Amino acid sequence: MSLGRAALGLLAALLAAPAAAQDGAALRWDGEWVGAYVCGQGKTGLTLRLRARGDGMLGGLFHFWPLPGNPGAAEGCFEMRATPRPGAPPALSLTAGRWLLEPPDYVTVDLEAWMGEDGQVFGNVDGPGCTVFSLRRASPPRPLPAACAGPLARQ
């Protein structure tokens, strides 16, 4: 092998290493997360479905519904995109996308998430009257409405 080819091979390996690390960080978050969040309507059920895209980022679905203690909350869903952040504990920034099922008087929210040593996820909800959320890896407790069952929901 010529010196030029060896240098190109080394350069390609060095450039691929950060992408592989990003994909590993994204895979840590990949899956179904179930719990609740608090906003102006009160404590509301939440399923966050995240899928690694292969570029270090994740696509997501934020599905919310009324809990027994708050039956007046609405059900809805919107897309999200997520960016893993380096450091410890593992962190993720989630940005709201388009509505798939929009109840009246609701707005999309962004999330800042951290993963605890026990694997549970917690963080802040960025929206009017919103505070915190907490999630654990689990199967969703209720089916998605048809409007929410887009391409990400079928993966």
N, C-alpha and C positions, 0 to 999 in steps of 0.2 A: 504494500500500500504506500502511495506517495505521501509525503509530508503534508501536502495540501489537502488530500482526502482525510487524513488523520485529524487535521485541524478542523475541517468542516464537520467531521463526526463528533469531535469534542464540543464544538460550538452547538450543534444540534442537541446533544445530550444536556448541556448546561441550560439551554432554552427550554427544554422539555421538563426539567426538574421542577420549576415553579408551577407549571401547569398540572403536573402530577400531584403536587402537594395541594393545589387548589381543589382538584377533583377529589382527593382524599377528605378534605375538609367538607366539601359539599356532600359526600356520601355519608358522613357522620350524621347529617341532618335529614337525609332521605327517609321518607316514610310517613306514617300516620301519627299525628299528635292530637290528643283529646284532653280537654279541660274546660276552662272558663275564663272570661275576661270581664272587666268592669268598665262600663261607660255610663252615660246619662240615663239609659233605660234600665240600669241595674245589672246585677250579675247575670251573664248570658252564656249559654253553652257554646263551645267552640271546637271544631275539628279543623286542624291545619294540615293539609296534605302537601308534602314537599317532594319534588322529584329532581334529582341531579340531572343537569342538561349535558354534561360532558365537557363544559367549558369552564368549570369551576363555579358556576352559578347554579341556582335552583329556580324552577318554576313552582308556583304554589297556588293553592286554593284555600281561601278563608271562608268556611261555612259556619254560620252561627244560627242558633235556635233558642227558643225559650226553655228555661229550666223549670222544674216543678215549683220552686220557690218564687219564680218570676214569670207566670204564664202570660203576662202582657207583652213580653218581648217578642219581636218579630223573628221570622226565619228569612235568611238570605245568604248570598255568597258573591264573592268577587275574586278575580285573579290577583296573584301577588308575584313579585320577583324578589329573590333573596340573594344576598351577597355575604358569604362567610367572611368574618374579620379575624385576622391573626391575633394570637395571644391566648392567655389563659385567664379565666375559663373560656372554653369555646364560645364564640359570639356570632350573631347573625343579624344583619339589618334587612328588614322586609319592607318593601314598598308596594303600596296598593296599586292595582291595575284597574281594568274595566269591570263594571258590574255585570254579573250573569243573572242574578235575581235580586232586584233592588226594592226593598220595602219603602213605603213613604216615610219621609222625615229621617232617614238614616244616611250616614256618610261613610265612605271608606276610611280606613285607618291604616297607619303604618305601625310597625312593631320594631322594638329593639329587644333581642332575645339573648339569653345566656343559658348555657347548659351546666347544671350542677354536677358534682361528682357522682351523685346517684342516678344520673341520666335524665332527671326531670328538667324541664325547660320553664323558665320564668322570665319576666321582663316588663317593659313599659309599653303602654298603648298610646300612640300619638294621635289624639283626636279630641274634639270638644267634649268636655266632661268626663274624659277617660283617665284611667289610672294604670292598672296592672293586669297581667294575665299569668296563668300557670297551666302547664301541659305535661302529659306523660305519654310515652309511646303506647298506643293501644289501638284496637279496632274501633272504628266509628260506631257509636251507640245507636245511630239512626241512619236510614238511607238518605242519599242525596236527593233533593228534588230534581226533577227532569231538567230544569233550566241550568242546574249546576253541573250536570254530568257531561261536561265538555271533554276535549281531548285529554286533559290532565287527569280527569276523574276516571278515565278508562285505563290508565297505565297501571 
